[in-house]
Amino acid sequence: MLKFYYNPLSPNARRVWLTLLEKGIPFEPVLIKLDGDQLQGEFVTINPFYHIPVVVDDGFRVVESLAIMDYLEAKYPTPAMLPSEPQVLATVRMVQLVTDNELFPQIISLIYETEDSPQAAQAKQHINKVLQFFTQVLGDRSFFGSEQLTLADIVAGIGILSLPNLGINLSDYPKLEEWSERLMQRPAWQKTKLSSEEFEVFKERVRALVRLRRKKADQNK
Ligand SMILES: N[C@@H](CCC(=O)N[C@@H](CS)C(=O)NCC(=O)O)C(=O)O
């Protein structure tokens, strides 16, 4: 059976978890605590970059959440979540990459920087730009590029649903608010949802990781 290395707090792992659940794919979960266990033992041979998620399917290993989602889509095409029609495919990819390149780095800043700092204000401004852009891209459809859930909804949904925990209300973006309510009605999303206490633990982990990365960067100067 497909092995899934994950942690329920990890947004990148939750993308894959949701894809597995939405597609009804059987899997064996392997919890990685991220307390240093990702840096040693068997896991290092599975992912030399020390990251989750990873899947190992019949001896075939895939790292990187977006690559894993594509693998699952190709191997388990029903329900289809990556339409091949050119404009829809481009929309799905664009939303995934905008989430990774424009939204997530700002979420990390918002978690790390103090609330009234210029950095936090800048991050909020950029997040608002992303929300305006996503409102345009969603248009009047139920999901990104489609009337059915796509891989874009999973990637963007995990980011956008975390925003109210960071003081960003979606009520200024009614279409995205309705879309996020649509997502939260789905059993897979209810199952993988983080409680506010879990989100606080996630924030602490992010702060610790950013501190560590900055310390390493300073040492290399
Ligand atoms: N680009 C990778 C990023 C994976 C990633 O950063 N995973 C985090 C959890 S969300 C992790 O494993 N962090 C542990 C570490 O950096 O030591 C992906 O999309 O899978």
The ligand as a Gaussian input file, in Angstrom:
#p B3LYP/6-31G(d) Opt

LIG

0 1
 N        8.610000      22.337000      -1.709000
 C        8.338000      21.295000      -0.726000
 C        8.372000      21.934000       0.636000
 C        8.208000      20.899000       1.740000
 C        8.372000      21.521000       3.112000
 O        8.947000      22.635000       3.268000
 N        7.911000      20.788000       4.123000
 C        8.047000      21.264000       5.491000
 C        6.720000      21.040000       6.225000
 S        5.422000      22.055000       5.534000
 C        9.082000      20.407000       6.198000
 O        9.159000      19.213000       5.998000
 N        9.907000      21.043000       7.037000
 C       10.897000      20.356000       7.824000
 C       12.260000      20.973000       7.700000
 O       12.423000      21.936000       6.898000
 O       13.171000      20.504000       8.385000
 C        6.970000      20.664000      -1.027000
 O        6.123000      21.352000      -1.647000
 O        6.777000      19.490000      -0.710000

